[in-house]
């Protein structure tokens, strides 16, 4: 299986740390964050990864060149940010022959069971399976409402009145047809522009392993402490 690893973000909330280091390479327990994604992909049989670049791209290129994981890595530089869904659309040839593929946000830290996520997707055949976690800040996340069969019956990005505490984790398994739902001018965002169109054709998958978005200084500090245990 192939995976998109979305890594072009500037990481403004993590300054000054990200003034000299891209967010996807900030250190966790002595290794860059992206190292743990490569490790996870290899553990779960991912063969090919496409990483989009924008901010401090040479550092990411250098990191990729130094790795010895059994992964085929393709880099895609965006002179102007396309948005998360815009990247998928621009790089759809990367997954042309794939029945399904992973989409992961590189600013998350997780040891989740990707194999289990992929298996659920393949067994249930939705357009997209969205990884979920329980949040105590639902107004800051993309919030999902599920029925008793794990069908996504609503999705709202950063809702003022959340209907649940189940938040999208930025980890998805998508079927090929999902790419046909991406339209409009760039930048096009997965959460704001794509997922609302897929309601009724999505399944939810609750992540029961470690998961943390390290986009804030508080979460980054927590991640460094957790991963050192």
SVG drawing of the C-alpha trace seen along z (x, -y; Angstrom):
<svg xmlns="http://www.w3.org/2000/svg" viewBox="-27 -32 49 40">
<polyline fill="none" stroke="black" stroke-width="0.4" points="0.0,0.0 1.0,-3.6 0.7,-6.6 0.6,-10.4 2.5,-12.0 1.5,-15.6 4.4,-17.6 4.4,-21.0 3.1,-23.0 5.0,-25.9 4.3,-25.1 3.8,-28.7 2.4,-27.6 5.6,-25.9 7.9,-28.9 10.7,-29.5 11.4,-25.8 10.2,-25.8 12.1,-28.9 15.0,-26.7 13.4,-23.2 10.4,-22.1 7.6,-20.8 7.8,-17.3 11.5,-17.0 11.3,-18.4 12.9,-16.0 11.0,-13.5 13.2,-11.3 16.3,-12.1 14.8,-11.3 12.9,-13.5 9.2,-13.1 9.2,-11.8 11.5,-9.0 8.5,-7.5 6.3,-7.7 8.8,-5.9 9.1,-3.3 5.3,-2.9 4.9,-2.6 7.5,0.1 6.0,2.1 2.6,2.1 3.7,3.0 3.6,-0.4 5.9,-0.3 5.7,-3.8 5.4,-7.2 4.8,-10.6 5.8,-13.6 4.8,-17.2 7.3,-19.9 7.2,-23.7 8.8,-25.1 12.6,-24.4 12.4,-21.6 16.2,-21.0 16.2,-19.7 13.5,-17.2 15.3,-16.1 18.5,-15.6 16.6,-13.5 15.1,-11.3 18.5,-10.8 20.0,-9.6 17.4,-7.0 17.8,-3.2 14.1,-2.2 12.7,0.2 10.5,-2.5 10.3,-4.1 10.0,-7.9 8.9,-10.5 9.1,-14.2 6.7,-16.8 7.7,-20.5 4.9,-23.0 6.1,-26.5 2.6,-27.7 0.7,-25.6 -2.0,-23.7 -3.9,-22.7 -4.1,-19.1 -6.7,-18.1 -5.0,-20.1 -1.9,-18.0 -3.8,-14.8 -5.3,-16.1 -2.0,-17.3 -0.3,-14.0 -3.2,-11.6 -0.9,-9.8 1.1,-8.5 -1.9,-6.3 -3.3,-5.7 -3.2,-1.9 -4.1,-1.7 -7.5,-0.5 -7.0,-2.4 -4.2,-4.4 -3.3,-6.1 -3.3,-9.8 -1.4,-10.9 -0.6,-14.3 3.1,-14.3 2.6,-16.5 1.0,-13.7 2.8,-11.2 1.3,-7.8 2.0,-4.1 -1.5,-3.1 -2.2,0.2 -2.4,-0.9 -3.0,2.7 -6.2,2.8 -7.3,-0.5 -6.6,0.7 -8.3,4.0 -11.5,2.3 -11.6,0.2 -11.1,3.1 -13.8,5.1 -16.4,2.4 -15.8,0.6 -16.6,-3.0 -15.1,-5.8 -13.0,-6.8 -12.2,-5.5 -11.3,-8.3 -9.1,-7.7 -10.7,-9.2 -9.6,-10.1 -11.5,-11.5 -10.7,-15.2 -11.4,-17.5 -11.3,-20.5 -13.9,-19.7 -14.3,-23.3 -10.7,-23.1 -11.0,-19.9 -13.0,-18.3 -15.8,-16.6 -17.5,-13.4 -20.9,-11.9 -21.2,-8.2 -24.2,-5.8 -24.2,-2.4 -22.5,-0.9 -19.5,-3.3 -21.0,-5.3 -20.1,-9.0 -23.4,-10.8 -22.0,-14.3 -18.6,-16.1 -18.0,-19.7 -14.5,-21.3 -14.1,-23.3 -17.8,-23.5 -19.2,-26.1 -21.6,-23.6 -19.9,-20.1 -22.2,-17.1 -19.6,-14.7 -16.0,-14.5 -14.8,-12.3 -12.2,-14.2 -10.6,-13.4 -7.0,-12.4 -5.6,-13.4 -5.1,-9.7 -7.3,-8.2 -7.6,-5.2 -9.2,-6.5 -10.6,-4.7 -9.5,-5.8 -12.9,-7.5 -12.3,-10.0 -10.1,-12.0 -13.0,-12.7 -14.7,-14.7 -11.9,-17.3 -12.8,-20.4 -12.4,-24.2 -9.3,-26.4 -6.3,-25.8 -5.8,-25.8 -8.3,-23.0 -8.5,-21.5 -9.4,-18.0 -11.3,-19.0 -13.2,-22.0 -13.7,-21.1 -13.5,-17.3 -14.8,-15.4 -18.2,-17.2 -18.9,-15.8 -18.2,-12.3 -20.7,-12.2 -22.8,-9.0 -19.9,-7.3 -17.4,-7.3 -16.6,-5.0 -15.0,-5.9 -12.2,-4.1 -11.4,-4.8 -7.7,-4.9 -7.0,-3.0 -3.2,-3.3 -1.1,-6.4 -2.0,-9.4 -1.1,-13.1 -1.2,-16.1 2.1,-17.9 1.1,-21.2 1.1,-23.2 3.9,-23.8 1.9,-22.0 1.4,-18.9 5.0,-18.9 6.2,-18.9 3.8,-16.1 4.9,-14.1 8.6,-14.4 7.8,-13.2 5.5,-10.4 7.9,-9.0 10.8,-9.0 9.0,-6.7"/>
</svg>
